[in-house]
Amino acid sequence: MATEVRFEGVKLGYVSEVISNATFEAVGPCLFVVLGPNGSGKTTILKSMIKVVKPICGRILIDGRNITEISIGELPDIISYAPADFDDQMWMSALNIIMSAKMNGRWIKKGEALYAMKEMGIDDLAYAKFAELSTGQKRLVVLARAFASKAQIVLLDEPTSGLDMRNKSIVKRHIMKMSKRCTVIAATHDMELARDSDRIIALVGGKAIGAGDPREVLTKVMIKRIYGL
């Protein structure tokens, strides 16, 4: 399904401004990467799409519809969000974490959740307590939850952080697979993932310093501007 996400002159902030005048579009199916160092505003952009952070000005549109018109109850059927940080829910198993997501207006069924875990290679963790898993295992569970939802838009915050080489390869393979059927927006430091994306926006200090085809944006000069390397 082709789903378009468009930011038009969006300013975001908490106590002070974090993002100034963000203007970009991600037209799915695609992998759109938000690249930047810590504190550049990557997570804030994702959170604005799940209505945790409200725009100070500007518009966020999903298929031409202002996000302010989308109710909190409707949002999970459109957008799935895999955060970088996790709430340790001691009483929930990894399987129940995945089954807590919605798909097409209903909760994910046990068989669908188990299938997603098997695809990610973590079906052996189904009945383990989420809080007792390693950071890398938790990330795989949260990603499996996003994948299982089959949402139109999937938001991934640092999806490869804390993963070893094997699990990072698994996650990247699933991200690329998912980007063929929906709009995947990933906030990341991962240059390899950024280079494999369809389009990127590079942020520094809350401002976009480059956007477009990663082959054109990710020059040596641009990488130095982003990371000071």
ZANUNU-126979 format. One record per residue (C-alpha): residue in three letters; chain; x, y, z. Coordinates in steps of 0.001 Angstrom, whole numbers. Example, Ala and Ser with C-alpha at 12.3 -4.5 7.8 and 13.67 -1.06 7.14 Angstrom:
2
<ALA A <12300 -4500 7800>>
<SER A <13670 -1060 7140>>
! end
This chain:
229
<MET A <0 0 0>>
<ALA A <1374 3385 -1038>>
<THR A <1180 5614 2021>>
<GLU A <2530 9145 1944>>
<VAL A <3898 10918 5001>>
<ARG A <4491 14617 4566>>
<PHE A <5968 17197 6969>>
<GLU A <5255 20795 5982>>
<GLY A <7240 23420 7883>>
<VAL A <6937 21479 11130>>
<LYS A <8435 22918 14305>>
<LEU A <8645 20572 17310>>
<GLY A <9764 20976 20888>>
<TYR A <9288 20286 24573>>
<VAL A <10352 23122 26876>>
<SER A <12475 24523 24057>>
<GLU A <12508 23999 20305>>
<VAL A <14002 20690 19123>>
<ILE A <13076 20608 15428>>
<SER A <12816 23731 13307>>
<ASN A <11020 23889 9955>>
<ALA A <11075 20175 9037>>
<THR A <9855 19730 5472>>
<PHE A <10074 16336 3775>>
<GLU A <7996 13515 2371>>
<ALA A <8198 9725 2495>>
<VAL A <6107 8037 -176>>
<GLY A <5693 4331 396>>
<PRO A <6393 1603 -38>>
<CYS A <9878 2724 910>>
<LEU A <12580 2890 3556>>
<PHE A <13027 6483 4696>>
<VAL A <15896 7099 7114>>
<VAL A <16229 9979 9567>>
<LEU A <19965 10208 10183>>
<GLY A <21800 12249 12762>>
<PRO A <23889 12291 15955>>
<ASN A <22471 12037 19486>>
<GLY A <20271 14979 20354>>
<SER A <19582 15947 16745>>
<GLY A <15816 15400 17033>>
<LYS A <15395 12023 15311>>
<THR A <13210 10484 18025>>
<THR A <11165 13680 18336>>
<ILE A <10185 13391 14683>>
<LEU A <8982 9816 15217>>
<LYS A <7092 10735 18384>>
<SER A <5293 13548 16593>>
<MET A <3806 10922 14276>>
<ILE A <2277 9017 17201>>
<LYS A <1001 12268 18713>>
<VAL A <3278 12189 21763>>
<VAL A <4788 15484 20625>>
<LYS A <2470 18071 19066>>
<PRO A <3716 20441 16359>>
<ILE A <4257 24009 17500>>
<CYS A <3503 24986 13923>>
<GLY A <3311 23350 10511>>
<ARG A <1438 20225 9419>>
<ILE A <2040 16472 9485>>
<LEU A <-21 14757 6797>>
<ILE A <-715 11071 6226>>
<ASP A <-2150 10491 2755>>
<GLY A <-3203 14141 2776>>
<ARG A <-4941 13867 6145>>
<ASN A <-3747 16104 8957>>
<ILE A <-2543 13982 11868>>
<THR A <-4587 16178 14215>>
<GLU A <-7700 14626 12629>>
<ILE A <-6588 11061 13436>>
<SER A <-7787 9837 16822>>
<ILE A <-5538 8027 19289>>
<GLY A <-7803 4986 18924>>
<GLU A <-7386 4920 15150>>
<LEU A <-3637 5525 15149>>
<PRO A <-2465 1933 15916>>
<ASP A <-4254 693 12791>>
<ILE A <-2180 3102 10697>>
<ILE A <1155 3346 12497>>
<SER A <3269 844 14413>>
<TYR A <6098 2219 16565>>
<ALA A <9159 317 17767>>
<PRO A <10900 2512 20387>>
<ALA A <14593 2604 21162>>
<ASP A <13938 2252 24887>>
<PHE A <11669 -292 26531>>
<ASP A <9329 -396 29502>>
<ASP A <10152 -3499 31539>>
<GLN A <6771 -5119 31973>>
<MET A <7674 -7923 34387>>
<TRP A <4348 -9717 34138>>
<MET A <4273 -9931 30336>>
<SER A <5919 -12610 28246>>
<ALA A <7636 -11746 24967>>
<LEU A <4703 -13367 23164>>
<ASN A <2183 -11179 25005>>
<ILE A <4189 -8076 24146>>
<ILE A <3710 -8871 20455>>
<MET A <45 -9813 20905>>
<SER A <-582 -6385 22465>>
<ALA A <-266 -4780 19017>>
<LYS A <-3195 -4198 16700>>
<MET A <-3704 -5288 13088>>
<ASN A <-6642 -4109 10988>>
<GLY A <-8616 -3029 14055>>
<ARG A <-8070 -6168 16114>>
<TRP A <-5422 -7562 18445>>
<ILE A <-2717 -9757 16928>>
<LYS A <-3533 -13429 17310>>
<LYS A <-1227 -15919 19002>>
<GLY A <-418 -17748 15768>>
<GLU A <441 -14484 14013>>
<ALA A <2678 -13416 16883>>
<LEU A <4473 -16768 16946>>
<TYR A <4990 -16567 13189>>
<ALA A <6565 -13108 13528>>
<MET A <8859 -14396 16283>>
<LYS A <9882 -17379 14166>>
<GLU A <10652 -15096 11237>>
<MET A <12906 -13050 13516>>
<GLY A <14516 -16205 14912>>
<ILE A <13282 -15605 18477>>
<ASP A <10416 -18101 18783>>
<ASP A <12344 -19808 21590>>
<LEU A <11795 -16639 23662>>
<ALA A <7994 -16693 23348>>
<TYR A <7261 -17495 26994>>
<ALA A <10269 -15746 28535>>
<LYS A <9575 -12693 30705>>
<PHE A <10304 -9577 28693>>
<ALA A <12089 -7884 31610>>
<GLU A <14548 -10776 31907>>
<LEU A <15705 -10602 28286>>
<SER A <18924 -8972 27162>>
<THR A <18794 -5549 25504>>
<GLY A <19343 -7129 22097>>
<GLN A <16600 -9727 22671>>
<LYS A <14160 -7018 23804>>
<ARG A <14863 -5066 20631>>
<LEU A <14107 -8115 18496>>
<VAL A <10814 -8669 20349>>
<VAL A <9766 -5032 19892>>
<LEU A <10680 -5186 16212>>
<ALA A <8736 -8440 15781>>
<ARG A <5751 -6637 17308>>
<ALA A <6029 -3862 14723>>
<PHE A <6432 -6334 11881>>
<ALA A <3462 -8436 13010>>
<SER A <1120 -5442 12999>>
<LYS A <1236 -5044 9200>>
<ALA A <611 -1318 9698>>
<GLN A <681 1103 6765>>
<ILE A <3531 2995 8434>>
<VAL A <6221 1456 10642>>
<LEU A <8381 3741 12780>>
<LEU A <11676 2284 13980>>
<ASP A <13823 4114 16531>>
<GLU A <17449 2908 16416>>
<PRO A <16375 -556 15148>>
<THR A <19914 -1990 14967>>
<SER A <21233 -569 18248>>
<GLY A <22420 -3147 20790>>
<LEU A <22402 -6039 18308>>
<ASP A <25287 -8356 17485>>
<MET A <26297 -8841 13847>>
<ARG A <24003 -11843 13299>>
<ASN A <20885 -10222 14727>>
<LYS A <21674 -6921 13029>>
<SER A <21748 -8757 9713>>
<ILE A <18383 -10412 10492>>
<VAL A <16788 -7087 11416>>
<LYS A <18097 -5327 8321>>
<ARG A <16793 -8121 6114>>
<HIS A <13320 -7756 7634>>
<ILE A <13416 -3969 7372>>
<MET A <14210 -4195 3666>>
<LYS A <11470 -6796 3186>>
<MET A <8930 -4645 4993>>
<SER A <9905 -1542 3005>>
<LYS A <8614 -3288 -123>>
<ARG A <5033 -3292 1196>>
<CYS A <4699 -245 3491>>
<THR A <6282 3039 4540>>
<VAL A <9147 2369 6949>>
<ILE A <10678 5386 8684>>
<ALA A <13795 4594 10694>>
<ALA A <15693 6962 12982>>
<THR A <19241 5680 13168>>
<HIS A <22984 6222 13450>>
<ASP A <23548 3190 11199>>
<MET A <25316 4419 8063>>
<GLU A <24908 1056 6351>>
<LEU A <21137 1156 6820>>
<ALA A <21089 4779 5656>>
<ARG A <22984 3895 2489>>
<ASP A <20516 1081 1740>>
<SER A <17485 3360 2166>>
<ASP A <15377 4888 -602>>
<ARG A <15594 8419 810>>
<ILE A <17116 10106 3834>>
<ILE A <17001 13324 5776>>
<ALA A <20122 14300 7716>>
<LEU A <19667 16293 10933>>
<VAL A <22120 18299 12999>>
<GLY A <20928 20365 15938>>
<GLY A <17296 20008 14927>>
<LYS A <17863 21307 11417>>
<ALA A <17860 19401 8146>>
<ILE A <21218 19800 6401>>
<GLY A <20535 17364 3582>>
<ALA A <17726 15296 2111>>
<GLY A <17122 13034 -855>>
<ASP A <18797 10044 -2468>>
<PRO A <21371 8616 -13>>
<ARG A <23867 8139 -2849>>
<GLU A <23810 11890 -3403>>
<VAL A <23433 13080 193>>
<LEU A <25968 10880 1985>>
<THR A <29145 12438 681>>
<LYS A <32331 12606 2743>>
<VAL A <31699 16294 3348>>
<MET A <28141 15633 4550>>
<ILE A <29199 12806 6872>>
<LYS A <31787 15117 8399>>
<ARG A <29104 17763 8957>>
<ILE A <26809 15226 10601>>
<TYR A <29294 13450 12849>>
<GLY A <32332 15703 12860>>
<LEU A <34523 12911 11499>>
! end
